Amino acid sequence: MNAPGRFEMFYRQVEDVLFCCPKVAEAVVLAVGGPQQAEILKAYIVLREGEAATAEEIVRFCAGRLEEFLVPGAVEFRESLPKTPAGKVLRRVLLEEEKNRNR
């Protein structure tokens, strides 16, 4: 059984690696899953203009730079990330989208 929030302290570490990828413009990482499924790290990524990438490429990039348990188990490419007027990513909006998707 996974402890709630066990990945939270590692979000920034994983995001820092994603920002090193030349194809990534923006990235945020969250732990997703629920009572019926194991928690995994999921990367939400906005690619740089004109770039293309696959989830496998992103995972491979991370695997060479992170401990195995920190490599995202899922990757979602997005046109943009939800943000506050000040530009801070709204993680709670992404979590709510995940909850609605898994209903």
TORKOL-4160 file (C-alpha; in steps of 0.2 Angstrom, whole numbers, padded with zeros to 4 digits, m for minus):
103
<pt num="1" X="0000" Y="0000" Z="0000"/>
<pt num="2" X="0007" Y="0017" Z="m0005"/>
<pt num="3" X="0007" Y="0031" Z="0008"/>
<pt num="4" X="m0002" Y="0047" Z="0001"/>
<pt num="5" X="0009" Y="0060" Z="m0006"/>
<pt num="6" X="0025" Y="0049" Z="m0005"/>
<pt num="7" X="0031" Y="0057" Z="m0022"/>
<pt num="8" X="0027" Y="0075" Z="m0018"/>
<pt num="9" X="0045" Y="0079" Z="m0012"/>
<pt num="10" X="0052" Y="0073" Z="m0028"/>
<pt num="11" X="0041" Y="0083" Z="m0040"/>
<pt num="12" X="0054" Y="0097" Z="m0042"/>
<pt num="13" X="0068" Y="0084" Z="m0045"/>
<pt num="14" X="0059" Y="0076" Z="m0059"/>
<pt num="15" X="0053" Y="0093" Z="m0067"/>
<pt num="16" X="0071" Y="0099" Z="m0067"/>
<pt num="17" X="0076" Y="0084" Z="m0077"/>
<pt num="18" X="0062" Y="0087" Z="m0089"/>
<pt num="19" X="0067" Y="0105" Z="m0091"/>
<pt num="20" X="0084" Y="0099" Z="m0097"/>
<pt num="21" X="0076" Y="0090" Z="m0112"/>
<pt num="22" X="0078" Y="0101" Z="m0127"/>
<pt num="23" X="0061" Y="0097" Z="m0134"/>
<pt num="24" X="0052" Y="0102" Z="m0117"/>
<pt num="25" X="0045" Y="0120" Z="m0115"/>
<pt num="26" X="0035" Y="0117" Z="m0099"/>
<pt num="27" X="0033" Y="0103" Z="m0088"/>
<pt num="28" X="0024" Y="0098" Z="m0072"/>
<pt num="29" X="0024" Y="0082" Z="m0062"/>
<pt num="30" X="0010" Y="0075" Z="m0051"/>
<pt num="31" X="0007" Y="0058" Z="m0042"/>
<pt num="32" X="m0009" Y="0051" Z="m0050"/>
<pt num="33" X="m0019" Y="0035" Z="m0046"/>
<pt num="34" X="m0031" Y="0031" Z="m0032"/>
<pt num="35" X="m0037" Y="0019" Z="m0019"/>
<pt num="36" X="m0039" Y="0005" Z="m0032"/>
<pt num="37" X="m0023" Y="0008" Z="m0042"/>
<pt num="38" X="m0005" Y="0011" Z="m0037"/>
<pt num="39" X="0001" Y="0029" Z="m0037"/>
<pt num="40" X="0013" Y="0034" Z="m0051"/>
<pt num="41" X="0021" Y="0049" Z="m0057"/>
<pt num="42" X="0014" Y="0058" Z="m0072"/>
<pt num="43" X="0022" Y="0071" Z="m0082"/>
<pt num="44" X="0012" Y="0084" Z="m0091"/>
<pt num="45" X="0022" Y="0092" Z="m0105"/>
<pt num="46" X="0021" Y="0106" Z="m0117"/>
<pt num="47" X="0033" Y="0104" Z="m0131"/>
<pt num="48" X="0044" Y="0118" Z="m0138"/>
<pt num="49" X="0036" Y="0125" Z="m0154"/>
<pt num="50" X="0040" Y="0115" Z="m0169"/>
<pt num="51" X="0046" Y="0100" Z="m0159"/>
<pt num="52" X="0039" Y="0082" Z="m0158"/>
<pt num="53" X="0041" Y="0069" Z="m0145"/>
<pt num="54" X="0034" Y="0053" Z="m0139"/>
<pt num="55" X="0030" Y="0047" Z="m0122"/>
<pt num="56" X="0044" Y="0034" Z="m0124"/>
<pt num="57" X="0057" Y="0047" Z="m0128"/>
<pt num="58" X="0053" Y="0057" Z="m0113"/>
<pt num="59" X="0053" Y="0042" Z="m0102"/>
<pt num="60" X="0070" Y="0036" Z="m0109"/>
<pt num="61" X="0077" Y="0054" Z="m0107"/>
<pt num="62" X="0072" Y="0053" Z="m0088"/>
<pt num="63" X="0078" Y="0035" Z="m0086"/>
<pt num="64" X="0095" Y="0040" Z="m0090"/>
<pt num="65" X="0095" Y="0054" Z="m0077"/>
<pt num="66" X="0084" Y="0048" Z="m0062"/>
<pt num="67" X="0082" Y="0034" Z="m0050"/>
<pt num="68" X="0070" Y="0021" Z="m0057"/>
<pt num="69" X="0056" Y="0025" Z="m0045"/>
<pt num="70" X="0056" Y="0043" Z="m0051"/>
<pt num="71" X="0054" Y="0040" Z="m0069"/>
<pt num="72" X="0037" Y="0045" Z="m0075"/>
<pt num="73" X="0025" Y="0031" Z="m0077"/>
<pt num="74" X="0014" Y="0041" Z="m0089"/>
<pt num="75" X="0016" Y="0056" Z="m0100"/>
<pt num="76" X="0003" Y="0068" Z="m0107"/>
<pt num="77" X="0007" Y="0081" Z="m0120"/>
<pt num="78" X="m0003" Y="0097" Z="m0119"/>
<pt num="79" X="m0005" Y="0113" Z="m0129"/>
<pt num="80" X="m0004" Y="0122" Z="m0112"/>
<pt num="81" X="m0004" Y="0120" Z="m0094"/>
<pt num="82" X="m0017" Y="0128" Z="m0083"/>
<pt num="83" X="m0010" Y="0143" Z="m0074"/>
<pt num="84" X="m0015" Y="0157" Z="m0062"/>
<pt num="85" X="m0014" Y="0175" Z="m0068"/>
<pt num="86" X="0003" Y="0176" Z="m0061"/>
<pt num="87" X="0009" Y="0161" Z="m0071"/>
<pt num="88" X="0010" Y="0148" Z="m0058"/>
<pt num="89" X="0004" Y="0131" Z="m0063"/>
<pt num="90" X="m0013" Y="0125" Z="m0056"/>
<pt num="91" X="m0008" Y="0108" Z="m0051"/>
<pt num="92" X="m0026" Y="0106" Z="m0043"/>
<pt num="93" X="m0034" Y="0108" Z="m0060"/>
<pt num="94" X="m0024" Y="0094" Z="m0067"/>
<pt num="95" X="m0028" Y="0083" Z="m0052"/>
<pt num="96" X="m0046" Y="0087" Z="m0054"/>
<pt num="97" X="m0045" Y="0082" Z="m0073"/>
<pt num="98" X="m0037" Y="0065" Z="m0068"/>
<pt num="99" X="m0051" Y="0062" Z="m0055"/>
<pt num="100" X="m0064" Y="0065" Z="m0068"/>
<pt num="101" X="m0055" Y="0055" Z="m0081"/>
<pt num="102" X="m0054" Y="0040" Z="m0069"/>
<pt num="103" X="m0073" Y="0040" Z="m0064"/>
